[in-house]
């Protein structure tokens, strides 16, 4: 099977039952994506597939053959941190750091959803463009847990990076 991870092609022979998370961590040696609950409840394993966020622990790798998979390791460009990675540092958006890769990947996917006009459960008026309000952000990021309680810094980092994001 062929996989495109962080812009690099990989050809691998896998057991069809291998999760995308195990492919990334065990077969490709990318430890940034974390195995938290392994049940899709904590979001620590969130990665981007073709720009959309998914829980990699719930996905079979075979489902994503040939698609563009981006992990936390693939967000930096030319040695420079992604703006959201830098904002997490600036706003103390982490303590132990275990959830941070999933939080960052999820926030990038969330901003893309917002820019495409995808509503959330708290979007009040579906006829108008949703803005990244405090309630929208908290709802859209609710699938990513931080056991340390660094939510204030996480929210500040996301808001500072994606302030003004809205559907076109």
WOHUQUI-V783488 format. One record per backbone hydrogen bond with DSSP energy under -1.0 kcal/mol. CO is the residue of the C=O (numbers start at 1). NH is the residue of the N-H. If there is no record, write none. Layout:
[[CO;NH] [CO;NH]]
//
This chain:
[[1;12] [2;66] [3;10] [4;69] [5;8] [8;5] [10;3] [15;18] [18;61] [19;23] [20;24] [21;25] [22;26] [22;27] [23;28] [24;30] [42;145] [43;46] [44;34] [45;56] [47;54] [48;70] [49;52] [52;49] [54;47] [55;58] [56;21] [59;20] [60;63] [61;64] [62;65] [64;67] [68;50] [69;6] [70;48] [71;74] [72;75] [77;80] [80;77] [82;86] [83;87] [84;88] [85;89] [86;90] [87;91] [88;93] [89;92] [99;103] [100;104] [101;105] [102;106] [103;107] [104;108] [105;109] [106;110] [107;111] [108;112] [109;113] [110;114] [111;115] [112;116] [113;118] [114;117] [115;168] [120;123] [125;128] [130;167] [131;133] [133;137] [134;138] [135;139] [136;140] [137;141] [139;142] [141;144] [150;154] [151;155] [152;156] [153;157] [154;158] [155;159] [156;160] [157;161] [158;162] [162;165] [165;132]]
//
